[in-house]
């Protein structure tokens, strides 16, 4: 605040300033101040003229719009848009600091069977439960995202080796193989097919890395349920 005040005094104006205030009853309000600061001959502030506007509702609407643009409405996970942004940033850091990054593509086995037999509400609940289980498998610095449908991705920055990445994949497969209870009455068993690609070993760009993980995932599906494949040039 002192830095803002010093800037305002030196310029003779305030411009715009946003503050969070506690209203009566404990409700937080966001207000926007816009005005001009008048100084005396010695440069000391004597008067502030301007407007104060309650922008709480506007900021809340903006926050909702940002969330809708970046997070999946069903699972609360980062969506495709935020996934690409985080992967791009992770690759830049990986390149700068010269360490490896792993990308997992995950597709659920038998998801269509769940939808066909128990309905879309059960399918939606399954996706929500899958999201929570995937979060149990990752570190705080990792990202799990929903790409759409029954496809998920995991970004693992700073992986030590292929072996350490496979350990995460095995935890994912173990979690997905456990029974799910849907609509409080239906117990179902599914599994996952996982493709793995590692930057920069397997790819030197975001496009190539995604293509590698995706093709490895389809190769895992060809092997049958509950399987993973690590990308190879011949995958």
LINWO-V994030 format. One line per field, one symbol per residue. ss: DSSP state (H for helix, E for strand, L for the rest). A space follows every 10 residues. Layout:
BEGIN
ss: ???
END
This chain:
BEGIN
ss: LHHHHHHHHH HLLLEEEEEE EELLLLLEEE EEEEEEEEEL LLLLEEEEEE EEEELHHHHH HHHHHHHHHH ELLLLLLELH HHHHHHHHHH HHHHHHHLLE EEEEEEEEEL HHHHHHHHLH HHHHHHHHHH HHHHHHLLLL LLEEEEEELL EEEEEEEEEL LHHHHHHHHH HHHHHHHLLE EELLLEEELL EEEEEEEEEL LLELLHHHHH HHHHHHHHHH HHHLLLEEEE LLLLL
END
